[in-house]
């Protein structure tokens, strides 16, 4: 029996013996978790859990003893790993940070150069992918941190919000929305030819959710990973509108285009994300804290 098996058993107990909930927390399938329990009891020739009607209902006396000692072993193991890593210089090492390209160019365009300048001994490796791919990489621990549009879709992702803005609708000055006063009603947006980011982006997932909740059937004219192409299309076509976050469109240099907020308000919140209950080494923790503090200090000047 190894430390990870012990920690899996503790997770099951802490989630009231609910294997469905435990498997979500552990990011494993329920059949795999059931198999682990069965194999562990067979190999060790012990019965850890009591069962009723095919379900785990509690701990046997052997299981209670195992979990009690296992908690002590798990704490000692975590303390040992933490002690080993904390001896390293917290400003030296490699950190893999996942960010969607559109967020890099709008929200992180100043933060990243400043971090590199202030921390020359940290090898900051940027992984540019869409939100879904970044979440998978984070869960598989292929990256240390991810910058995602909130909310994340996996319950094991821990979010720390660093930036707030909104999603807007973009159109040229000959479009009918030019004559609207104030925010554009979402039901009116649904009537237009819509140009937006492709399905790998979280904002598009959120747009689809909002359409579905309101029983609206949008006409997606074009999807792309290029935000400037979206705005170029809107600039050239009088009957197309773009849906992207306000800060992204703020980089556009064209003069024949404008934007409005959407009614009801469509938030665009960015979070620094890690995995719950996974130990971060000192350099990763330092990097996470550095970016969180940077955005606290510069929240009024990000897009200046």
Buried (B, 14 or more C-beta within 10 A) or exposed (E): EEBEBBBBBBBBBEBEBBBEBBBBBBBBEBEEBEEBBEEBBEEEEBEBBBEEEEEBEEBBEBBEEBBEEBBEBBEEBBEEEBEEBEEEEBBBBEBBBBBBBBBBBBBBEBBBEBBEEEBEEBEBEBBEBBBBBBBBBBBEEEBBBBBBBBEBEBEBBBBBEBBEBBBBBBBBEEBBBEEBEEBBBBEBBBBBBBBBBEEBBBBBBBBBEBBEEEEEEBEBBBBEBEBBEBBBBBBEBEEBBBBBBBBBBEBBEEEEBBBBBBBEEBEBBBBBBBBEEBEBBBBBBBBBEBBBEBBEEBEEEBEE
